[in-house]
Amino acid sequence: MYLPLAAVITLAVVGLHRLIGRRALFAATVLAVVLGGLTIRRNADYRSALSIWTDTAAKCPDNARALYGLVAPCCRPVAPPKPFPYYERAAAARPQSS
């Protein structure tokens, strides 16, 4: 999706440049740096299945899919034990799925 988005971003920057002048290029640069930093920070959540599901469950504690997602990584020998509280919370959030 990044390549098609490049054309849209280019049109937006050129359009802003025509409207407000050189300040548009500075604003676009600042926005790119900020969004790049946020992307790097979010990518840290994707380092493992456990970290992404933990983040999702923290943000949406009643989300059954997130809670079920915590069960699988917890059942592996290298992950922390005790997946059953997550399974019980997931089953309570969406009993027809269990």
Backbone atoms as SQL, in Angstrom:
CREATE TABLE atoms (id INTEGER PRIMARY KEY, chain TEXT, resi INTEGER, resn TEXT, atom TEXT, x REAL, y REAL, z REAL);
INSERT INTO atoms VALUES
  (1, 'A', 1, 'MET', 'N', 0.810, -1.201, 0.000),
  (2, 'A', 1, 'MET', 'CA', 0.000, 0.000, 0.000),
  (3, 'A', 1, 'MET', 'C', 0.854, 1.267, 0.000),
  (4, 'A', 2, 'TYR', 'N', 2.148, 1.162, 0.312),
  (5, 'A', 2, 'TYR', 'CA', 2.964, 2.361, 0.364),
  (6, 'A', 2, 'TYR', 'C', 3.174, 2.984, -1.014),
  (7, 'A', 3, 'LEU', 'N', 3.369, 2.175, -2.044),
  (8, 'A', 3, 'LEU', 'CA', 3.632, 2.721, -3.374),
  (9, 'A', 3, 'LEU', 'C', 2.432, 3.496, -3.928),
  (10, 'A', 4, 'PRO', 'N', 1.203, 2.976, -3.889),
  (11, 'A', 4, 'PRO', 'CA', 0.071, 3.778, -4.355),
  (12, 'A', 4, 'PRO', 'C', -0.152, 5.038, -3.506),
  (13, 'A', 5, 'LEU', 'N', 0.171, 4.936, -2.225),
  (14, 'A', 5, 'LEU', 'CA', -0.008, 6.080, -1.343),
  (15, 'A', 5, 'LEU', 'C', 0.980, 7.195, -1.670),
  (16, 'A', 6, 'ALA', 'N', 2.121, 6.857, -2.255),
  (17, 'A', 6, 'ALA', 'CA', 3.125, 7.861, -2.596),
  (18, 'A', 6, 'ALA', 'C', 2.553, 8.898, -3.564),
  (19, 'A', 7, 'ALA', 'N', 1.757, 8.475, -4.526),
  (20, 'A', 7, 'ALA', 'CA', 1.159, 9.423, -5.469),
  (21, 'A', 7, 'ALA', 'C', 0.193, 10.365, -4.763),
  (22, 'A', 8, 'VAL', 'N', -0.588, 9.846, -3.854),
  (23, 'A', 8, 'VAL', 'CA', -1.549, 10.679, -3.119),
  (24, 'A', 8, 'VAL', 'C', -0.811, 11.690, -2.245),
  (25, 'A', 9, 'ILE', 'N', 0.240, 11.246, -1.561),
  (26, 'A', 9, 'ILE', 'CA', 1.030, 12.139, -0.707),
  (27, 'A', 9, 'ILE', 'C', 1.691, 13.229, -1.553),
  (28, 'A', 10, 'THR', 'N', 2.238, 12.841, -2.697),
  (29, 'A', 10, 'THR', 'CA', 2.879, 13.820, -3.584),
  (30, 'A', 10, 'THR', 'C', 1.880, 14.873, -4.031),
  (31, 'A', 11, 'LEU', 'N', 0.706, 14.460, -4.429),
  (32, 'A', 11, 'LEU', 'CA', -0.332, 15.423, -4.831),
  (33, 'A', 11, 'LEU', 'C', -0.731, 16.344, -3.674),
  (34, 'A', 12, 'ALA', 'N', -0.820, 15.797, -2.482),
  (35, 'A', 12, 'ALA', 'CA', -1.190, 16.610, -1.323),
  (36, 'A', 12, 'ALA', 'C', -0.107, 17.641, -1.019),
  (37, 'A', 13, 'VAL', 'N', 1.152, 17.238, -1.060),
  (38, 'A', 13, 'VAL', 'CA', 2.243, 18.174, -0.780),
  (39, 'A', 13, 'VAL', 'C', 2.319, 19.257, -1.852),
  (40, 'A', 14, 'VAL', 'N', 2.206, 18.859, -3.121),
  (41, 'A', 14, 'VAL', 'CA', 2.238, 19.854, -4.203),
  (42, 'A', 14, 'VAL', 'C', 1.046, 20.808, -4.095),
  (43, 'A', 15, 'GLY', 'N', -0.127, 20.288, -3.777),
  (44, 'A', 15, 'GLY', 'CA', -1.303, 21.131, -3.596),
  (45, 'A', 15, 'GLY', 'C', -1.142, 22.105, -2.448),
  (46, 'A', 16, 'LEU', 'N', -0.628, 21.626, -1.316),
  (47, 'A', 16, 'LEU', 'CA', -0.385, 22.508, -0.170),
  (48, 'A', 16, 'LEU', 'C', 0.671, 23.551, -0.506),
  (49, 'A', 17, 'HIS', 'N', 1.685, 23.145, -1.256),
  (50, 'A', 17, 'HIS', 'CA', 2.740, 24.081, -1.633),
  (51, 'A', 17, 'HIS', 'C', 2.165, 25.217, -2.482),
  (52, 'A', 18, 'ARG', 'N', 1.252, 24.898, -3.372),
  (53, 'A', 18, 'ARG', 'CA', 0.620, 25.934, -4.202),
  (54, 'A', 18, 'ARG', 'C', -0.255, 26.858, -3.346),
  (55, 'A', 19, 'LEU', 'N', -0.885, 26.288, -2.306),
  (56, 'A', 19, 'LEU', 'CA', -1.772, 27.096, -1.463),
  (57, 'A', 19, 'LEU', 'C', -1.021, 27.984, -0.473),
  (58, 'A', 20, 'ILE', 'N', -0.050, 27.401, 0.244),
  (59, 'A', 20, 'ILE', 'CA', 0.589, 28.166, 1.329),
  (60, 'A', 20, 'ILE', 'C', 2.084, 28.371, 1.134),
  (61, 'A', 21, 'GLY', 'N', 2.654, 27.926, 0.049),
  (62, 'A', 21, 'GLY', 'CA', 4.062, 28.198, -0.241),
  (63, 'A', 21, 'GLY', 'C', 5.026, 27.247, 0.442),
  (64, 'A', 22, 'ARG', 'N', 6.210, 27.787, 0.759),
  (65, 'A', 22, 'ARG', 'CA', 7.303, 26.959, 1.301),
  (66, 'A', 22, 'ARG', 'C', 6.973, 26.322, 2.652),
  (67, 'A', 23, 'ARG', 'N', 6.098, 26.904, 3.405),
  (68, 'A', 23, 'ARG', 'CA', 5.736, 26.333, 4.711),
  (69, 'A', 23, 'ARG', 'C', 5.145, 24.938, 4.568),
  (70, 'A', 24, 'ALA', 'N', 4.543, 24.644, 3.436),
  (71, 'A', 24, 'ALA', 'CA', 3.957, 23.320, 3.211),
  (72, 'A', 24, 'ALA', 'C', 5.031, 22.247, 3.181),
  (73, 'A', 25, 'LEU', 'N', 6.185, 22.544, 2.578),
  (74, 'A', 25, 'LEU', 'CA', 7.275, 21.562, 2.538),
  (75, 'A', 25, 'LEU', 'C', 7.819, 21.299, 3.933),
  (76, 'A', 26, 'PHE', 'N', 7.950, 22.353, 4.733),
  (77, 'A', 26, 'PHE', 'CA', 8.404, 22.178, 6.110),
  (78, 'A', 26, 'PHE', 'C', 7.393, 21.366, 6.908),
  (79, 'A', 27, 'ALA', 'N', 6.116, 21.691, 6.761),
  (80, 'A', 27, 'ALA', 'CA', 5.065, 20.959, 7.480),
  (81, 'A', 27, 'ALA', 'C', 5.032, 19.493, 7.066),
  (82, 'A', 28, 'ALA', 'N', 5.211, 19.220, 5.778),
  (83, 'A', 28, 'ALA', 'CA', 5.215, 17.834, 5.304),
  (84, 'A', 28, 'ALA', 'C', 6.414, 17.074, 5.857),
  (85, 'A', 29, 'THR', 'N', 7.556, 17.730, 5.948),
  (86, 'A', 29, 'THR', 'CA', 8.754, 17.086, 6.499),
  (87, 'A', 29, 'THR', 'C', 8.556, 16.759, 7.973),
  (88, 'A', 30, 'VAL', 'N', 8.033, 17.710, 8.724),
  (89, 'A', 30, 'VAL', 'CA', 7.771, 17.477, 10.152),
  (90, 'A', 30, 'VAL', 'C', 6.770, 16.346, 10.327),
  (91, 'A', 31, 'LEU', 'N', 5.718, 16.350, 9.536),
  (92, 'A', 31, 'LEU', 'CA', 4.707, 15.294, 9.614),
  (93, 'A', 31, 'LEU', 'C', 5.312, 13.924, 9.288),
  (94, 'A', 32, 'ALA', 'N', 6.170, 13.867, 8.277),
  (95, 'A', 32, 'ALA', 'CA', 6.817, 12.601, 7.910),
  (96, 'A', 32, 'ALA', 'C', 7.698, 12.087, 9.037),
  (97, 'A', 33, 'VAL', 'N', 8.433, 12.978, 9.697),
  (98, 'A', 33, 'VAL', 'CA', 9.295, 12.556, 10.807),
  (99, 'A', 33, 'VAL', 'C', 8.461, 12.047, 11.978),
  (100, 'A', 34, 'VAL', 'N', 7.394, 12.763, 12.297),
  (101, 'A', 34, 'VAL', 'CA', 6.525, 12.350, 13.416),
  (102, 'A', 34, 'VAL', 'C', 5.869, 11.001, 13.113),
  (103, 'A', 35, 'LEU', 'N', 5.309, 10.859, 11.920),
  (104, 'A', 35, 'LEU', 'CA', 4.658, 9.593, 11.571),
  (105, 'A', 35, 'LEU', 'C', 5.662, 8.449, 11.474),
  (106, 'A', 36, 'GLY', 'N', 6.871, 8.737, 11.027),
  (107, 'A', 36, 'GLY', 'CA', 7.917, 7.708, 10.999),
  (108, 'A', 36, 'GLY', 'C', 8.267, 7.236, 12.403),
  (109, 'A', 37, 'GLY', 'N', 8.366, 8.175, 13.340),
  (110, 'A', 37, 'GLY', 'CA', 8.633, 7.818, 14.733),
  (111, 'A', 37, 'GLY', 'C', 7.521, 6.974, 15.331),
  (112, 'A', 38, 'LEU', 'N', 6.283, 7.335, 15.043),
  (113, 'A', 38, 'LEU', 'CA', 5.149, 6.546, 15.533),
  (114, 'A', 38, 'LEU', 'C', 5.137, 5.144, 14.930),
  (115, 'A', 39, 'THR', 'N', 5.542, 5.031, 13.670),
  (116, 'A', 39, 'THR', 'CA', 5.612, 3.718, 13.018),
  (117, 'A', 39, 'THR', 'C', 6.668, 2.849, 13.686),
  (118, 'A', 40, 'ILE', 'N', 7.830, 3.414, 13.966),
  (119, 'A', 40, 'ILE', 'CA', 8.893, 2.653, 14.637),
  (120, 'A', 40, 'ILE', 'C', 8.420, 2.194, 16.005),
  (121, 'A', 41, 'ARG', 'N', 7.737, 3.078, 16.722),
  (122, 'A', 41, 'ARG', 'CA', 7.226, 2.708, 18.056),
  (123, 'A', 41, 'ARG', 'C', 6.187, 1.588, 17.963),
  (124, 'A', 42, 'ARG', 'N', 5.297, 1.655, 16.999),
  (125, 'A', 42, 'ARG', 'CA', 4.265, 0.629, 16.848),
  (126, 'A', 42, 'ARG', 'C', 4.864, -0.699, 16.396),
  (127, 'A', 43, 'ASN', 'N', 5.914, -0.651, 15.577),
  (128, 'A', 43, 'ASN', 'CA', 6.551, -1.883, 15.119),
  (129, 'A', 43, 'ASN', 'C', 7.131, -2.689, 16.274),
  (130, 'A', 44, 'ALA', 'N', 7.449, -2.045, 17.377),
  (131, 'A', 44, 'ALA', 'CA', 7.939, -2.775, 18.552),
  (132, 'A', 44, 'ALA', 'C', 6.868, -3.728, 19.081),
  (133, 'A', 45, 'ASP', 'N', 5.591, -3.375, 18.897),
  (134, 'A', 45, 'ASP', 'CA', 4.511, -4.265, 19.342),
  (135, 'A', 45, 'ASP', 'C', 4.443, -5.535, 18.512),
  (136, 'A', 46, 'TYR', 'N', 4.952, -5.488, 17.289),
  (137, 'A', 46, 'TYR', 'CA', 4.878, -6.639, 16.383),
  (138, 'A', 46, 'TYR', 'C', 6.079, -7.576, 16.503),
  (139, 'A', 47, 'ARG', 'N', 6.917, -7.399, 17.500),
  (140, 'A', 47, 'ARG', 'CA', 8.111, -8.243, 17.613),
  (141, 'A', 47, 'ARG', 'C', 7.779, -9.692, 17.949),
  (142, 'A', 48, 'SER', 'N', 6.638, -9.929, 18.567),
  (143, 'A', 48, 'SER', 'CA', 6.219, -11.307, 18.851),
  (144, 'A', 48, 'SER', 'C', 4.697, -11.357, 18.942),
  (145, 'A', 49, 'ALA', 'N', 4.171, -12.566, 18.824),
  (146, 'A', 49, 'ALA', 'CA', 2.718, -12.740, 18.925),
  (147, 'A', 49, 'ALA', 'C', 2.229, -12.342, 20.318),
  (148, 'A', 50, 'LEU', 'N', 3.007, -12.683, 21.324),
  (149, 'A', 50, 'LEU', 'CA', 2.604, -12.354, 22.691),
  (150, 'A', 50, 'LEU', 'C', 2.530, -10.844, 22.898),
  (151, 'A', 51, 'SER', 'N', 3.490, -10.098, 22.353),
  (152, 'A', 51, 'SER', 'CA', 3.484, -8.647, 22.573),
  (153, 'A', 51, 'SER', 'C', 2.320, -7.970, 21.848),
  (154, 'A', 52, 'ILE', 'N', 1.989, -8.394, 20.637),
  (155, 'A', 52, 'ILE', 'CA', 0.888, -7.738, 19.917),
  (156, 'A', 52, 'ILE', 'C', -0.460, -8.071, 20.564),
  (157, 'A', 53, 'TRP', 'N', -0.641, -9.317, 20.998),
  (158, 'A', 53, 'TRP', 'CA', -1.915, -9.674, 21.635),
  (159, 'A', 53, 'TRP', 'C', -2.027, -9.062, 23.026),
  (160, 'A', 54, 'THR', 'N', -0.905, -8.916, 23.737),
  (161, 'A', 54, 'THR', 'CA', -0.935, -8.262, 25.044),
  (162, 'A', 54, 'THR', 'C', -1.336, -6.803, 24.885),
  (163, 'A', 55, 'ASP', 'N', -0.773, -6.133, 23.881),
  (164, 'A', 55, 'ASP', 'CA', -1.120, -4.740, 23.613),
  (165, 'A', 55, 'ASP', 'C', -2.591, -4.606, 23.234),
  (166, 'A', 56, 'THR', 'N', -3.064, -5.505, 22.385),
  (167, 'A', 56, 'THR', 'CA', -4.460, -5.457, 21.949),
  (168, 'A', 56, 'THR', 'C', -5.401, -5.715, 23.119),
  (169, 'A', 57, 'ALA', 'N', -5.082, -6.704, 23.947),
  (170, 'A', 57, 'ALA', 'CA', -5.929, -7.017, 25.100),
  (171, 'A', 57, 'ALA', 'C', -5.916, -5.879, 26.121),
  (172, 'A', 58, 'ALA', 'N', -4.785, -5.175, 26.235),
  (173, 'A', 58, 'ALA', 'CA', -4.725, -4.041, 27.160),
  (174, 'A', 58, 'ALA', 'C', -5.609, -2.894, 26.676),
  (175, 'A', 59, 'LYS', 'N', -5.653, -2.693, 25.362),
  (176, 'A', 59, 'LYS', 'CA', -6.453, -1.604, 24.802),
  (177, 'A', 59, 'LYS', 'C', -7.935, -1.954, 24.708),
  (178, 'A', 60, 'CYS', 'N', -8.253, -3.239, 24.512),
  (179, 'A', 60, 'CYS', 'CA', -9.643, -3.714, 24.402),
  (180, 'A', 60, 'CYS', 'C', -9.810, -4.925, 25.314),
  (181, 'A', 61, 'PRO', 'N', -9.969, -4.726, 26.615),
  (182, 'A', 61, 'PRO', 'CA', -9.974, -5.849, 27.549),
  (183, 'A', 61, 'PRO', 'C', -11.119, -6.842, 27.367),
  (184, 'A', 62, 'ASP', 'N', -12.208, -6.469, 26.717),
  (185, 'A', 62, 'ASP', 'CA', -13.332, -7.386, 26.524),
  (186, 'A', 62, 'ASP', 'C', -13.352, -8.000, 25.123),
  (187, 'A', 63, 'ASN', 'N', -12.292, -7.828, 24.361),
  (188, 'A', 63, 'ASN', 'CA', -12.209, -8.360, 23.006),
  (189, 'A', 63, 'ASN', 'C', -11.847, -9.837, 23.058),
  (190, 'A', 64, 'ALA', 'N', -12.782, -10.698, 22.679),
  (191, 'A', 64, 'ALA', 'CA', -12.561, -12.142, 22.763),
  (192, 'A', 64, 'ALA', 'C', -11.426, -12.590, 21.850),
  (193, 'A', 65, 'ARG', 'N', -11.310, -12.020, 20.668),
  (194, 'A', 65, 'ARG', 'CA', -10.246, -12.428, 19.744),
  (195, 'A', 65, 'ARG', 'C', -8.867, -12.122, 20.329),
  (196, 'A', 66, 'ALA', 'N', -8.723, -10.970, 20.969),
  (197, 'A', 66, 'ALA', 'CA', -7.445, -10.625, 21.593),
  (198, 'A', 66, 'ALA', 'C', -7.126, -11.580, 22.739),
  (199, 'A', 67, 'LEU', 'N', -8.130, -11.911, 23.520),
  (200, 'A', 67, 'LEU', 'CA', -7.902, -12.819, 24.647),
  (201, 'A', 67, 'LEU', 'C', -7.566, -14.229, 24.168),
  (202, 'A', 68, 'TYR', 'N', -8.241, -14.696, 23.112),
  (203, 'A', 68, 'TYR', 'CA', -7.885, -15.993, 22.536),
  (204, 'A', 68, 'TYR', 'C', -6.482, -15.949, 21.937),
  (205, 'A', 69, 'GLY', 'N', -6.102, -14.809, 21.372),
  (206, 'A', 69, 'GLY', 'CA', -4.766, -14.645, 20.828),
  (207, 'A', 69, 'GLY', 'C', -3.695, -14.760, 21.893),
  (208, 'A', 70, 'LEU', 'N', -4.018, -14.416, 23.118),
  (209, 'A', 70, 'LEU', 'CA', -3.061, -14.561, 24.222),
  (210, 'A', 70, 'LEU', 'C', -2.899, -16.008, 24.658),
  (211, 'A', 71, 'VAL', 'N', -3.880, -16.834, 24.380),
  (212, 'A', 71, 'VAL', 'CA', -3.825, -18.226, 24.818),
  (213, 'A', 71, 'VAL', 'C', -2.732, -18.987, 24.083),
  (214, 'A', 72, 'ALA', 'N', -2.652, -18.886, 22.764),
  (215, 'A', 72, 'ALA', 'CA', -1.697, -19.673, 21.968),
  (216, 'A', 72, 'ALA', 'C', -0.241, -19.397, 22.342),
  (217, 'A', 73, 'PRO', 'N', 0.209, -18.138, 22.405),
  (218, 'A', 73, 'PRO', 'CA', 1.605, -17.923, 22.799),
  (219, 'A', 73, 'PRO', 'C', 1.896, -18.381, 24.218),
  (220, 'A', 74, 'CYS', 'N', 0.908, -18.316, 25.092),
  (221, 'A', 74, 'CYS', 'CA', 1.125, -18.729, 26.478),
  (222, 'A', 74, 'CYS', 'C', 1.243, -20.243, 26.608),
  (223, 'A', 75, 'CYS', 'N', 0.750, -20.989, 25.645),
  (224, 'A', 75, 'CYS', 'CA', 0.820, -22.449, 25.713),
  (225, 'A', 75, 'CYS', 'C', 2.163, -22.984, 25.230),
  (226, 'A', 76, 'ARG', 'N', 2.983, -22.158, 24.611),
  (227, 'A', 76, 'ARG', 'CA', 4.304, -22.595, 24.155),
  (228, 'A', 76, 'ARG', 'C', 5.242, -22.690, 25.350),
  (229, 'A', 77, 'PRO', 'N', 6.214, -23.604, 25.311),
  (230, 'A', 77, 'PRO', 'CA', 7.102, -23.795, 26.457),
  (231, 'A', 77, 'PRO', 'C', 7.972, -22.578, 26.784),
  (232, 'A', 78, 'VAL', 'N', 8.284, -21.723, 25.800),
  (233, 'A', 78, 'VAL', 'CA', 9.164, -20.588, 26.066),
  (234, 'A', 78, 'VAL', 'C', 8.419, -19.373, 26.604),
  (235, 'A', 79, 'ALA', 'N', 7.107, -19.375, 26.527),
  (236, 'A', 79, 'ALA', 'CA', 6.317, -18.220, 26.967),
  (237, 'A', 79, 'ALA', 'C', 5.907, -18.397, 28.429),
  (238, 'A', 80, 'PRO', 'N', 5.430, -17.336, 29.052),
  (239, 'A', 80, 'PRO', 'CA', 4.952, -17.458, 30.427),
  (240, 'A', 80, 'PRO', 'C', 3.796, -18.448, 30.521),
  (241, 'A', 81, 'PRO', 'N', 3.708, -19.203, 31.585),
  (242, 'A', 81, 'PRO', 'CA', 2.631, -20.187, 31.728),
  (243, 'A', 81, 'PRO', 'C', 1.295, -19.525, 32.073),
  (244, 'A', 82, 'LYS', 'N', 0.316, -20.353, 32.316),
  (245, 'A', 82, 'LYS', 'CA', -1.016, -19.954, 32.762),
  (246, 'A', 82, 'LYS', 'C', -1.830, -19.228, 31.700),
  (247, 'A', 83, 'PRO', 'N', -2.162, -19.884, 30.586),
  (248, 'A', 83, 'PRO', 'CA', -3.017, -19.228, 29.595),
  (249, 'A', 83, 'PRO', 'C', -4.485, -19.265, 29.983),
  (250, 'A', 84, 'PHE', 'N', -4.837, -20.062, 30.978),
  (251, 'A', 84, 'PHE', 'CA', -6.244, -20.296, 31.266),
  (252, 'A', 84, 'PHE', 'C', -7.020, -19.076, 31.742),
  (253, 'A', 85, 'PRO', 'N', -6.436, -18.153, 32.506),
  (254, 'A', 85, 'PRO', 'CA', -7.225, -16.951, 32.829),
  (255, 'A', 85, 'PRO', 'C', -7.637, -16.176, 31.573),
  (256, 'A', 86, 'TYR', 'N', -6.751, -16.120, 30.573),
  (257, 'A', 86, 'TYR', 'CA', -7.096, -15.439, 29.321),
  (258, 'A', 86, 'TYR', 'C', -8.206, -16.199, 28.603),
  (259, 'A', 87, 'TYR', 'N', -8.116, -17.523, 28.611),
  (260, 'A', 87, 'TYR', 'CA', -9.136, -18.335, 27.951),
  (261, 'A', 87, 'TYR', 'C', -10.485, -18.155, 28.638),
  (262, 'A', 88, 'GLU', 'N', -10.472, -18.133, 29.964),
  (263, 'A', 88, 'GLU', 'CA', -11.718, -17.960, 30.705),
  (264, 'A', 88, 'GLU', 'C', -12.333, -16.580, 30.435),
  (265, 'A', 89, 'ARG', 'N', -11.487, -15.531, 30.371),
  (266, 'A', 89, 'ARG', 'CA', -12.000, -14.187, 30.069),
  (267, 'A', 89, 'ARG', 'C', -12.537, -14.124, 28.651),
  (268, 'A', 90, 'ALA', 'N', -11.847, -14.797, 27.703),
  (269, 'A', 90, 'ALA', 'CA', -12.309, -14.812, 26.314),
  (270, 'A', 90, 'ALA', 'C', -13.628, -15.548, 26.191),
  (271, 'A', 91, 'ALA', 'N', -13.734, -16.671, 26.881),
  (272, 'A', 91, 'ALA', 'CA', -14.968, -17.449, 26.837),
  (273, 'A', 91, 'ALA', 'C', -16.126, -16.665, 27.464),
  (274, 'A', 92, 'ALA', 'N', -15.842, -15.909, 28.488),
  (275, 'A', 92, 'ALA', 'CA', -16.893, -15.098, 29.125),
  (276, 'A', 92, 'ALA', 'C', -17.299, -13.935, 28.210),
  (277, 'A', 93, 'ALA', 'N', -16.330, -13.399, 27.459),
  (278, 'A', 93, 'ALA', 'CA', -16.619, -12.268, 26.565),
  (279, 'A', 93, 'ALA', 'C', -17.457, -12.716, 25.367),
  (280, 'A', 94, 'ARG', 'N', -17.204, -13.943, 24.900),
  (281, 'A', 94, 'ARG', 'CA', -17.930, -14.461, 23.733),
  (282, 'A', 94, 'ARG', 'C', -18.139, -15.954, 23.908),
  (283, 'A', 95, 'PRO', 'N', -19.130, -16.369, 24.686),
  (284, 'A', 95, 'PRO', 'CA', -19.293, -17.784, 25.026),
  (285, 'A', 95, 'PRO', 'C', -19.576, -18.681, 23.815),
  (286, 'A', 96, 'GLN', 'N', -20.192, -18.200, 22.758),
  (287, 'A', 96, 'GLN', 'CA', -20.489, -19.064, 21.613),
  (288, 'A', 96, 'GLN', 'C', -19.229, -19.449, 20.852),
  (289, 'A', 97, 'SER', 'N', -18.105, -18.791, 21.089),
  (290, 'A', 97, 'SER', 'CA', -16.860, -19.106, 20.370),
  (291, 'A', 97, 'SER', 'C', -16.068, -20.211, 21.033),
  (292, 'A', 98, 'SER', 'N', -16.301, -20.490, 22.299),
  (293, 'A', 98, 'SER', 'CA', -15.451, -21.443, 23.017),
  (294, 'A', 98, 'SER', 'C', -15.814, -22.881, 22.764);
